[in-house]
């Protein structure tokens, strides 16, 4: 299986955009989607406090699954069950469930209410995904586990360690799923399992995560632990910096070529077998971080990565397919650029983000910092005290007004395109982080000039 990860903890697209994207995923070789809902799921009852103001409706969740089914994409919901639960533990109502009181990252596994809450969350998500045969329980990066008072006391009483405590909680979660949902299979990230002994690991299911720097030793460990199958996780975007706005094509292609080598070597570890790969596309590093590359910006990378997996490398056939499906003339891997107008969902956003990324900051700062007439006759001091010589001001005025008018017009178009795909909170956040820090400087200058 080839699952494409939709990370909805930031910049969750409208369902109307997913209607355009799902056919593309299928066409490029995906046969499933891993949906990390976080606060975009329409939790109800006691859990309603977890919902984003822009959360999908129950009808949206059903529509997403219908679309997936229509395009032969299996839906695998992802529910974090240990770490990365900031969207839950940030709420005062659930702060008592934190492993460390100050930090909202991870659950305290010793408080009975933790498992009770998780059962409710899992039940609501699974209830709305009755077609799904898999669920992903996350369980990666359980920061500060073992640092809470309850955990220290438990380890002291039971002569245990963090690994034992981690597995104990995971087995409770898996036990609930097995007892309540016959036939539902579980996936999890594996980073927390890597330091746990072979003996302790026996019988636990793992997903070999994207960050695995040298998978050989870990795969050997999992084979010795009795695992029948493993999944791998690569990345098509969202791993090269928390504030990254432009996807580096060559970097992500190399990531997939490396995983192909691991797949080719896996038969040496029989009976351990490869079952599938998740192409992760992180949208935030965690609930509190800024947005990284938007999905439309990452689509060329996703196309390249999917076709590389389908063809066993980025062959001429893979390249031709990518160009045909995306409506491009060429792809420059090292420069991370695409030539041609393009015909994929969100291509307008792709081109406009390219302009912001490559020219907005440079154009504005160059004008403000290198224009000698501005520096000499319209400095911050002049502007603060509201005086200047009209003769000198006229020498740069028309140029600055034209630059301002051009960028304001561009930004209006950009905002309109973003609003077509995203909810208002995403549009505002992206503009605040990537446009306003530079355009506001120009706006302030024009205001003072006038």
N, C-alpha and C positions, 0 to 999 in steps of 0.2 A: 504494500500500500504506500501511496505517496500523499501525505496529508499536508495541506497548507494551513499554517497557523494564523488565525485572526485574533490579534491581541486587542481586545476592546476596552482595556483599562485606560485608554486614551484615544482620541480621534476616532471613535466608533462611527462608521459610515451609516448613512440612512439606508434602509432596506432597498430603496429604489436604486441605489448605486450597486448593491450586492446583486440585484437583478441583472446588471450589466457585466459584473465581474465573474459570476459563477460559470457562465458559458465559456468564458476565456480560460478559466482554470482547467475545465474539462478538456478543452481543445489543446491545451499545452501539456497535458499528461497527468494532471492531478486526479485522484479518485476519492479524495476525502478532504474534510476541513476539520481542524481542531479549533474550537471556539472557546476562547477564554473570556467569559462574560464579565467577571467582576461585578461592578455595580450597574451594568447595563441589563442585567436580568430582571424581569418584573416580579421580584419577591413580593409576597403578600403576607397579610396577617402580622404576626409578631416580627417578621423579618422585613417589613416594608421600609423600615428606617435605612436599610442597606441600599436602597434604590437611588440611582442618579435621577435628578429632575428630568433628564432626557432618556431614561431607560426605555428599552423596547417594550412594547405591549405584548400581551399573550398572543395576540393575532400576528404580531411581527415575528415572534418565535416560530409560530406555525408556518408562516409564509417562508421564512428562511429554510425550514426543513423541506417544504414543498419544492422550493427552487433547487435545493441540493439534490433531492430525489430525481427531479426532472433532468438534471445534468449528471446523474450517476455519481454523485459525491456523497460519501458516507459522512455523517455528522458525528463528531466525537466532542461532547462538552467537557470543558476543563473546570474543575472546582478545586481551588487551593484548600488544603486541609491541615496545614501545619505552619509553614512560613509564607511570606508574601500575603499576609491577610490584613494589611493596613486598612483596606476599605471596610473591614469589619471592626477591627480593634481601635480605630480612630474615634468611634462613637462612645460617648460616656457610658451608655447602656452596657457595653461589652468590655470596658477597660479592665474589669476585674479578672478577665480571662487572659491577660497578657503574661508571657513568661517573665519579662522584666517590666516592672510597672511603668518606667519612663518611655519604653519603646513599643510602638504598635505593630512591630514586624511579625511576631510569632506567638502562637498559642502556648499557654501553660497546659501540658498534657495531663496534669495531676488533678485539675479541678473537674469534677464530674460534669459541670455545665458545658465544658468545652465539647465533649463528645455529643452531648444532647443537642447543642447548637448545630454542630456539623451534620448530625443526622437530619435535622430539619432542613438545612440548606441543601444537602444532597437529595433529599426526598423531593423538594420542590423542583429542582433542576431535572432530575431523572423523570419525574412525572410528566414534564413537558417534552421529553425526548424518548418516547416509548419506542421509536423506530431504531434507536441507537443500540448497537451491540457492545460498544466500548464506552468507558468513561476514564478521564484522566484526573488523577487526584493530586497533581502538582507535587508537593512535598519537597521542593528544592529550597536551598538557602535558608534553612531554619536558624537564622541569626540569633545568637545569645542563648541557644538551648543549653541548659545546664547551669546557667548563671542565676536563675531565680531561686528564691529560698526553698520553695517546694521541691524543685529539682535537686538541689544540693542535699536536702534532707532525704529524698528518695534514694539517691546514689549512696549516701552514707549507710542507710538502713539495709539496703539490698546488695551492698558491695558491687554496685553496677557502674556503668559508664554512660557517656552521652549516646554512644551507638546503641546500646541495649535499650535505653530509654526511648530513643527514636523509633526503633523497630517495634517496641511495645505499642506505641501509639498507632503506627502504620497498620499493625495487625488488627488493632481494634476497628480502625476505619474499614479495612478490607473485610473483616469478619462481618460487620454490619451489611456491607454491600452483598457479600455472598449469601447471607441469611435472608435478606429482603428481596434481592433481585437476581433470581436464578438465571444463569447464563450470561449475565453482564460481566464483561472482562475489564480489568483495571490496568491502566498504564500509570507510570510515575517517572519523574526525573530521577537520575541516579546519583547526583553529586554527593548526597549525604551518605550513600551506601559505600563509597569508595574506600573509606577507612575502617569499614566493619569486616570482621573476619569471615572466612568462608563458612565456618561452622554456624555462625550466627545468621548468615544470609540464607541458608537453605529454605526453600519454599516461598521466598519473597519474589514478587514480580518487579522487573526494572525496565527503565527506558534509558538507554545510554545517551547522555545529554550532549548538547551541542558543544559544550565547553571542554569536552574530553580531549586533553592535549596529546595523549599517547594511549589510544584505546586498547592496544594489545594486552598490557597487564590486566586491565579491568575486565576485558572480555574473557581472559583466561580464568580470572577469579569467578566470574559469573558462570562459566562452564563448569568449573569445579564445584560450584554451589548448587548445581542441579537445575539451573535455568534451562528451559527448553527453547526459548526464543528471546531475541532482543530486538528492539527498535533503535534506530539512530535518530539524531536530531541535528540538522544542519541549520544554516541561517541565510535568508535572502536579503534581510535588512535588519537594522536595529541592534547591531553588535559592535559598532565602531566608534561609539561615543554617545553619552546620554543626550547631547544637544545636536547630534548630527542631523543635517537637513538634506544632504545629497548622498545617494547610495553609491559606494565604490564598487563598480561592477567586477573588476579583476579580483578584488579581495574575496568576494562571495563566490565567484566561479572557482577559485582555488580551493575554497572550503569544501565545495562539492566534489571536486576532483580527488581531494584527500579521502573523503568518505567512500568514494567508489573503490579506492584501493583497499580500504578496510573491508568492504563488502566482498571483494574478490578473494581476500585472504581468509574470510570467515569459515569456509568449508574445513579448514585445518582444525577447527575447534568443534567439529561434529561430536555429539548430536545437536550442539547449539546452532540455531539457525536464525537467519535474518528474516524478520517479519514485515518491517515497514520502516519508513523514514518520515519524520516531521520536518518540513521546511519552516523554521520559525521566522516570524516577522515581528519583532518586538516593537511596540509603539511607545512604551515608557519602560525605563529600567525598574521602576516600582511605582506605586500609586502616587508618590509625592514628587517624582522627577518630572522634568519638562518633556515635551514631545520630541521624539526623534523622527526619522523620515516618514512622511505621510505615505499611505498605501499607493496612490497614483504615481508617486515618485519612485517607489520600489518595484513597480510592475515590470520594467525591462529586466531588472535583476532577477525577479521571480521567473520570468519566461526563460531566461538563459539557464538558470539553475534547474528548473523542471526538465527542460529539453536535454540538458547534460545528463541527468539521471536516466531519462528515457533512452538515450542513445549511447550510454556508456562513455560519454565524453562530449566536449563541445566540438562535434564534428561539423563538416560542411553542411550535412543534412540538418543538424540541429540549428545551426546558424540561419540557414535558409528558412526553416520553419518559424523561428523567432521573428525574422524580418517580415515574413508574409503575414503572420497572425497579428503582429503589432502595427503593420502598415508603415514600416521604416525602410530607409534606403541603406543604412549601414549602422554598425555599432562600433564605437571605439572603446575597447575594454580598458586600456590603461588611462585614458582621459575620462572615462565614465560618462561618455556623451553618446547621444543617438542622433543620427542625421535623418532628416525627413519630417514631414508633418505628423505622422503617426495617426493611428486609428483605433487606439485602445481606450477603455473607459478612464476618464480623468486626464486625458492627454493634455488638455488645456492647462490643468493645474501643474502637470509635469513641466511644460515649457515655461510657465510663469514663475514657478519656484526656481527654475534654472536661472531666470533673469534676476530674481531677488538674490539668489546665492552668489551669482557671478558679478553683478553690476550695481545693485542698489547702494550697498555700503561704500563701495569704491567711488562711484559717481559723486555721492553727496559729500563724503569726507574729503575727497580731492578738491571739490569746489570750495568747501568751507576752510580748509587748511592751507591750500596752495594758491588761492586767488589773492594776489598781493594787495589789491584795492580793499578787499574785505578785511584782511589782517591789519592793514595800515589805517583805514579810515572808517571801519565799522566793526571795531573790536568789541568784546564784551563790556569794556568800560564805556565806550561810546553808547552802546545800546542801553546800558543801565542808567546812564544820565541823559539819554534821549537828545543827543546832539550829533551833528555831522555836517559835512559840506556837501550840498546837493551836487556840485560839479563832480566830485569823486564818487559819490553814491551812484550817479547815473552811469558810470563806467562799468559797473557790474550788475546793475539792477535788472536790465532786460534778460540777461543770461540766467540769473537766479530765478526770476519769475517764470521763465520758460522751463527750466529744470523742475521747478516745483509743480507747475501745471502738468507736465508730462508724467511725473511720477504719481501725482494724485489721480490722474486719469487711469493709469495702469493699475493702481491699487484698487480703484472702484471695480474694474473688470476682474481682478484677482478675487476680491471679496465675493463678487457675484458667483464666480466659479466654485469657490469654497462652500458657499451657502447651498449650492446645488447638491453637494455631496455630504456635507457635515452639519451637525447641530450648532446652534449659536455659540455655545461655550468653547467648542473647538476652534471656531473661526476667530473668536476674540483672543484666545490664548495664542494661536499661531501668529496672529498679527502683532500682538503685544511683544512676543519673543523675537520675531524675525524681521518685522518691518518698522514698527514705531520707534525703536531705539535710534534709528538713523533718520527716518523721515520726520520725526518730531523735531530734530535739530534744524532741519531745513524749514519746517513750518514756523518755528520760533523766529528764525532769521527773517523770513518773509513778513511775519506779523510786525516785527520791529521796524523793518524797512518801510512798510506801508504807513 
